[in-house]
C-alpha cells in the first residue's frame, strides 16, 4: 500500500513533496550499527497492548533495549484513552529500569492536538494525535530521510595524506550534485550528514579550513534543493575529545564548546532547514557498558550527568552565536542514542532561550539479530514488528504526546539476501513513523551486498558516485506515502 511517510503533514495540511516544495521554508560508523500528560481526550485512540521490557540485558550498540518477542500479541484493539497516548507504560522501559512511569509534561500551558489524526486509520490502527504547535508543523515538512553515511564521518584513516580524501575513504565515492538530485527525484526531503571532526582539528581544536569548506559545500548542495539537513559531531567519542564521564568532563565540554562554536558561526546565516545535532552515540567507549544501558550502573549514571552537561553546553554555545542560530532547531540524545535511555528519567531536555526548538534523537536497528547481525535471523515477522512498534510507542508517550518532537536519526537492516523481509521492514517502519508522527532517517553507507550470502554493514540504497538507485523497491518503500 503506497501511503504517506509522516502523519504530521497530513493532519496539519502541510504539503509534503520532494525537494523544493516542502513546508517549513523561512529566510534547511564506519556504518554504525546501533539501536540505538496530554490535556485533551481524542476519540478513536487505541491502547497498545505491547509491553516494553528492561534494557538490562540489551543488544549491542543502540539495538540494545530489546523487547520480549513473547509479549502480548499485536491485537492492538481500539480503545479511547483519557490522555490520548499509547498504553505502553507511559513510554518507559519497565520498572526494572528504575524510571518514572508518569513523566511530567514539558510545557506548563495546556496542549491542544490535531484531532483529525485520531480519525485516520492505517492498517487498523488509529493515527496518534499530533500536537498542534510550530515544532510539529516544522517536522511535518520533512518527509523521507536518508543518511549520507560513511562519507564525512570516516575517521582515523591514518594511511591518508590528504584530509579531503576522508570523504571517500570508507564509502569509496565523493558526494556529487547528481547524487543529491537523485535523492530529491526519489522523494527524499531530509538528509543527515554525519561529520567526524577530530582528525581535522589542531591541538586547540581549531577546525581545518579546507575540511569545513568541503562540508559546507555539500550542506549547501542540499539546502539549495530545499532539503532539511542535519549535521553533527559523529565519531569523536574518545578520551581526547568527547568522552562522557566525570574524569573527562572538563575536556568534553571544552571540545563541545570549541567545535560547535566554529560550526555554528560558519552556518549562522543558513535557513532554518539546517539542524544541528550535538553528538553521535555518546557512550563509555571501550568499557563493558559501551553499547548497553544498565540504568542503575554507577558508571553509566556518571556518564549521563556529563552527557546532560554537554547537551546544555551545545545548546548554549549555538545560541550565543546569534543570527539564525538564535532559534535554530537543535537535536540532542540520551546515552548512546538508545531509546530506553532516552525515555528514562536520566534524560533531561536542555534549557533553551528559544521556544520548543529542541528535538530528541534516538537510533533504532531493531532487533539487532535481524537488522545488524549477519549471522542472525533473516525473517521480519510479528515479534520483530512488536519490538519496533514499542520503540515508537515509548517515544510518543514520553515526548510527542507532551509536545516535544522526536526524530529517529538512524535505522535500517543489513542485506542478508532476504529482500522480501527487508522490504517488509522498511514498509513497517514507514507505517510506524506515520502512526506516531516521528520522522525516521534510513542509514545508507553506500555498501552493497554483491555476494550470495549475508553480509554485515551493507545498508546501501543509492549509488553515491552516480546517483543510480540500486535497490528501487526499498527506496520506494522508504519514500512511500503511508497516510492519506
C-alpha positions in Angstrom: 0.0 0.0 0.0 1.6 3.3 -1.2 0.7 5.7 1.6 2.5 8.7 3.3 5.6 8.7 5.5 4.8 11.3 8.2 1.3 11.7 9.5 2.1 15.1 10.8 1.9 16.6 7.4 -1.4 15.1 6.6 -3.0 16.4 9.8 -1.5 19.9 9.5 -2.4 20.2 5.8 1.3 20.7 5.1 2.3 19.7 1.6 5.0 17.0 1.8 6.6 16.6 -1.6 10.1 16.0 -2.9 12.9 18.6 -2.7 11.9 22.2 -3.4 8.3 22.1 -2.4 8.3 21.0 1.2 6.8 23.0 4.0 8.8 25.0 6.6 10.5 27.5 4.3 11.9 30.5 6.1 14.7 33.4 5.2 17.2 23.6 5.9 30.4 4.4 11.7 32.1 3.1 9.6 28.5 2.1 9.0 27.0 2.5 12.5 25.1 -0.5 13.8 23.1 1.0 16.7 19.7 0.9 18.2 20.2 2.5 19.4 0.1 14.0 30.0 -1.9 15.4 27.4 -4.8 17.6 28.3 -7.5 16.7 25.7 -9.2 13.4 25.1 -9.3 12.4 21.4 -11.8 9.9 20.3 -10.7 6.8 18.4 -7.4 6.3 20.2 -6.2 2.8 20.8 -4.4 1.2 23.8 -1.3 -0.5 22.6 -1.0 -3.9 24.3 2.7 -4.2 23.5 4.6 -4.0 26.7 8.2 -2.8 27.0 10.8 -4.7 28.9 14.0 -3.7 30.7 17.2 -3.0 28.8 19.3 -4.6 31.5 20.4 -7.4 29.1 20.4 -5.4 25.9 21.7 -5.9 22.5 24.9 -4.3 21.1 25.0 -0.7 20.2 21.6 1.0 20.4 19.9 -2.1 19.2 20.2 -2.9 22.9 16.8 -2.3 24.5 15.2 -5.5 23.3 11.6 -6.1 23.6 10.3 -9.5 24.5 9.2 -11.4 21.5 6.8 -13.3 23.7 4.9 -10.2 24.8 1.2 -9.8 24.2 0.2 -10.4 20.6 -0.4 -7.4 18.4 -4.1 -7.4 18.5 -3.9 -3.7 19.3 -7.6 -3.3 20.0 -9.0 0.2 19.6 -10.0 2.0 22.9 -10.3 5.6 23.9 -7.7 6.7 26.4 -8.1 9.6 28.6 -4.8 11.1 27.7 -4.7 10.1 24.0 -1.4 8.2 24.4 -0.3 4.7 23.7 -0.7 2.3 26.7 2.9 1.3 26.8 3.7 2.0 30.4 3.9 5.8 29.8 6.9 5.5 27.5 9.3 3.9 30.0 11.2 0.6 29.6 9.9 -1.1 32.7 10.0 -0.8 36.5 13.4 -2.6 36.5 14.8 0.3 34.7 14.1 2.5 37.6 12.3 5.0 35.5 9.2 7.1 36.4 6.2 5.9 34.6 4.4 9.2 34.6 6.7 11.9 33.1 5.7 15.5 33.7 4.6 17.5 30.6 7.3 19.6 29.1 5.0 22.6 28.8 3.1 24.2 31.6 0.5 25.6 29.3 -2.3 23.4 28.0 -1.6 21.4 24.9 -4.0 21.1 22.1 -4.0 18.4 19.4 -4.8 17.9 15.8 -7.8 15.7 16.2 -8.0 14.7 12.6 -5.2 12.3 13.4 -7.5 10.4 15.8 -10.0 9.7 13.0 -7.4 8.5 10.4 -6.6 4.8 10.4 -3.7 2.8 9.0 -3.9 -0.9 8.8 -6.5 -0.9 11.5 -4.6 1.4 13.9 -5.6 4.9 14.7 -3.0 7.6 13.9 -1.9 9.2 17.2 -3.0 12.8 17.9 -0.4 15.3 16.8 0.5 18.2 19.0 -0.7 21.5 17.5 2.4 23.5 17.7 5.1 25.0 15.5 7.6 22.2 16.1 5.3 19.6 14.6 4.4 21.8 11.7 8.2 22.1 11.1 8.9 18.3 11.2 5.7 17.8 9.2 7.5 19.0 6.1 10.5 16.7 6.4 9.2 13.6 4.5 11.5 10.7 3.8 15.0 10.8 5.3 18.4 9.3 4.4 21.9 9.4 5.9 25.0 10.3 3.9 26.7 7.6 5.9 30.4 6.6 5.7 31.4 9.8 4.0 32.3 12.8 6.2 32.1 10.6 9.3 35.1 8.4 8.2 37.7 8.7 10.9 41.2 7.7 11.9 42.3 6.9 8.3 45.9 7.0 9.1 47.0 5.9 5.7 45.7 9.1 4.1 47.9 12.1 3.3 45.2 14.4 2.0 42.5 15.1 4.6 39.9 15.7 1.9 40.2 12.0 0.9 38.5 11.1 4.2 35.2 11.7 2.4 35.7 8.7 0.2 37.9 6.6 2.4 35.1 4.4 3.7 32.3 4.8 1.1 34.6 4.9 -2.0 32.9 7.9 -3.5 32.8 11.7 -3.4 29.4 13.3 -2.9 28.3 14.9 -6.2 25.3 17.1 -7.1 23.9 14.3 -9.2 23.5 12.2 -6.1 21.7 14.9 -4.3 19.5 15.4 -7.4 18.7 11.7 -7.4 17.7 11.8 -3.7 15.2 14.6 -4.5 13.9 12.9 -7.6 13.2 9.8 -5.5 11.3 11.7 -2.9 13.8 12.3 -0.1 13.5 15.7 1.5 15.6 15.2 4.6 19.3 14.3 4.8 21.5 13.7 7.8 25.2 14.4 7.1 27.3 12.8 9.8 30.7 14.5 10.2 33.7 13.5 12.3 35.9 16.4 13.2 38.7 15.2 15.4 41.0 14.2 12.5 40.6 17.8 11.2 41.4 19.9 14.2 44.7 21.2 15.7 45.7 20.9 19.3 43.4 23.8 20.2 40.5 22.2 18.4 40.6 24.7 15.6 38.9 23.1 12.5 40.8 22.8 9.3 39.5 25.4 6.9 39.5 23.1 3.8 37.6 20.4 5.7 35.0 22.9 6.9 34.7 24.3 3.4 34.1 20.9 1.9 31.4 20.1 4.5 29.8 23.4 3.8 29.8 22.8 0.1 27.8 19.6 0.4 25.5 21.1 3.0 24.8 23.9 0.6 24.1 21.4 -2.2 21.3 20.1 -0.1 19.9 23.4 1.2 19.9 24.8 -2.3 17.4 21.9 -3.1 15.3 23.0 -0.2 16.1 19.8 1.7 16.1 19.6 5.5 19.8 19.0 6.5 21.2 17.7 9.8 24.9 17.9 10.7 26.6 16.7 13.8 29.7 15.6 15.6 29.9 11.9 14.8 32.9 9.5 15.5 34.5 11.9 18.0 33.7 9.8 21.1 37.3 9.4 22.5 39.0 10.4 25.7 41.0 13.0 23.9 37.9 14.7 22.5 34.4 13.9 23.7 34.1 11.3 26.4 31.1 11.3 28.7 32.4 10.6 32.2 33.3 12.9 35.1 37.0 12.2 34.7 36.9 13.7 31.2 34.1 16.1 31.7 36.2 19.3 31.5 37.8 18.3 28.2 34.5 17.1 26.8 32.8 20.4 27.5 35.8 22.3 26.0 35.7 20.2 22.8 31.9 20.6 22.6 32.1 24.4 23.0 35.1 24.9 20.8 34.0 22.8 17.8 30.3 23.8 17.9 31.2 27.5 18.1 33.1 27.2 14.9 30.4 25.1 13.1 27.6 27.4 14.3 29.4 30.6 13.3 30.1 29.1 9.9 26.4 28.3 9.3 24.9 31.1 11.3 23.1 32.6 8.3 21.7 29.4 6.8 18.0 28.9 6.8 16.1 27.1 9.5 16.1 23.9 7.3 19.6 23.3 8.7 19.5 21.4 12.0 22.5 20.9 14.4 22.8 17.6 16.3 25.1 17.6 19.3 26.9 14.3 19.2 26.5 10.8 17.8 26.1 7.8 20.2 27.9 9.2 23.3 29.0 6.3 25.3 31.7 4.8 27.6 33.8 3.6 24.7 36.0 0.6 25.4 34.1 -0.4 28.5 31.6 -3.3 29.3 28.8 -0.7 29.2 29.7 0.8 25.8 26.6 -0.5 24.0 24.3 -1.2 26.9 22.1 0.9 29.2 22.1 -0.7 32.7 20.1 2.1 34.3 21.4 1.5 37.8 25.1 1.2 36.9 27.1 3.9 38.7 29.5 4.4 35.7 26.5 4.9 33.3 24.8 7.3 35.7 28.0 9.3 35.9 28.2 9.3 32.1 24.7 10.5 31.9 25.4 13.5 34.0 28.4 14.5 31.9 26.3 14.0 28.7 23.5 16.2 30.0 26.1 18.9 30.8 27.4 18.5 27.2 24.0 18.8 25.7 23.4 22.0 27.7 26.8 23.3 26.6 25.9 22.6 23.0 22.7 24.5 23.2 24.2 27.5 25.0 27.1 27.6 22.6 25.0 27.6 19.4 22.5 30.1 20.7 25.3 32.5 21.7 26.5 32.7 18.1 23.3 34.6 17.1 21.9 35.1 13.7 19.6 32.3 12.6 21.2 30.1 15.3 19.3 32.1 17.9 16.2 29.9 17.3 17.5 27.1 15.0 16.2 23.6 15.7 18.7 21.5 17.7 18.9 17.8 18.3 20.1 16.1 21.5 20.2 12.4 22.5 20.5 10.2 25.5 23.2 7.6 26.3 24.4 6.0 23.0 21.2 7.2 21.3 19.5 4.1 22.9 15.7 4.6 23.0 15.3 3.2 26.5 18.0 5.5 27.9 16.2 8.5 26.3 12.8 7.8 27.8 14.3 7.2 31.2 14.4 9.8 33.9 18.1 10.2 33.5 17.4 12.2 30.3 16.6 15.9 30.6 15.7 18.3 27.8 18.3 21.2 28.0 17.0 24.6 28.9 16.8 26.9 26.0 16.2 30.5 25.2 14.2 29.5 22.1 10.7 28.1 22.4 10.4 24.4 21.8 13.3 24.2 19.4 14.9 21.0 20.9 14.3 17.7 19.0 15.0 14.4 20.8 17.1 12.0 18.8 17.4 8.2 19.0 18.7 5.4 16.8 17.0 2.1 16.2 18.3 -1.0 14.4 15.9 -3.5 16.0 16.0 -6.3 16.7 19.8 -6.4 16.2 19.9 -10.1 15.3 17.7 -9.2 12.3 18.9 -5.7 11.5 22.6 -5.8 12.1 24.0 -9.3 12.8 24.8 -11.0 9.5 24.6 -14.4 11.2 21.3 -13.6 12.9 17.7 -14.1 11.8 16.6 -13.2 8.3 12.9 -13.1 8.8 10.9 -10.0 9.8 7.7 -11.1 11.4 5.3 -10.3 14.2 7.8 -10.4 17.1 10.1 -8.0 15.2 7.2 -5.7 14.4 6.1 -5.6 18.1 9.6 -4.7 19.2 9.9 -1.9 16.7 6.4 -0.6 17.4 7.3 -0.4 21.1 10.2 2.0 20.3 7.8 4.4 18.6 5.1 3.9 21.3 7.5 4.8 24.2 8.9 7.8 22.4 5.4 9.0 21.6 4.2 8.7 25.2 7.2 10.4 26.8 7.8 13.2 24.2 5.4 13.5 21.3 2.3 13.4 23.5 3.9 16.2 25.5 4.5 18.4 22.5 8.2 17.6 22.1 9.4 16.4 18.6 11.4 13.3 18.1 13.5 12.0 15.2 14.9 8.5 14.7 18.2 9.6 13.2 19.3 6.2 12.1 17.5 2.9 11.2 18.0 0.2 8.7 18.7 -3.5 8.1 21.8 -5.1 6.5 21.5 -7.2 3.4 21.3 -10.9 4.2 19.9 -11.8 0.8 16.4 -11.5 2.4 14.9 -8.9 0.0 11.3 -9.6 0.9 11.8 -9.3 4.6 13.9 -6.2 4.2 11.0 -4.7 2.2 8.6 -5.6 4.9 10.9 -4.0 7.5 11.1 -0.6 5.7 7.4 -0.6 5.0 6.6 -1.3 8.6 9.0 1.4 9.8 7.3 3.9 7.5 3.9 2.9 8.9 5.1 3.4 12.5 6.6 6.8 11.5 3.2 7.9 10.2 1.3 6.4 13.2 3.4 8.2 15.8 4.5 11.4 13.9 8.2 10.6 14.3 10.3 11.2 11.2 12.9 8.5 10.5 16.2 8.6 8.6 17.4 5.5 6.8 21.1 4.6 7.2 22.8 4.4 3.7 26.6 3.7 3.8 27.0 3.1 0.1 27.9 -0.6 0.8 26.1 -3.2 -1.2 26.0 -7.0 -0.9 27.3 -8.3 -4.2 27.6 -11.9 -2.8 25.2 -14.7 -2.4 25.5 -14.8 1.4 24.5 -12.5 4.2 26.9 -9.5 4.7 27.2 -7.1 7.6 27.2 -3.3 7.2 25.5 -3.5 3.8 23.0 -0.7 4.1 23.4 0.8 0.6 20.4 2.0 -1.3 21.6 4.6 -3.9 25.0 4.6 -5.6 26.9 7.5 -4.1 29.1 8.2 -7.2 26.3 8.2 -9.8 23.0 8.7 -8.0 21.7 5.5 -9.6 19.2 3.7 -7.4 20.5 0.2 -6.7 17.5 -1.1 -4.6 14.4 0.6 -6.1 11.9 -1.4 -4.2 13.4 -0.5 -0.8 13.7 3.2 -1.8 10.1 3.2 -2.9 9.1 1.7 0.5 11.1 4.4 2.4 9.7 7.3 0.4 6.1 6.0 0.2 3.1 7.8 1.4 1.8 6.0 4.4 -1.2 8.1 5.4 -3.6 9.8 3.0 
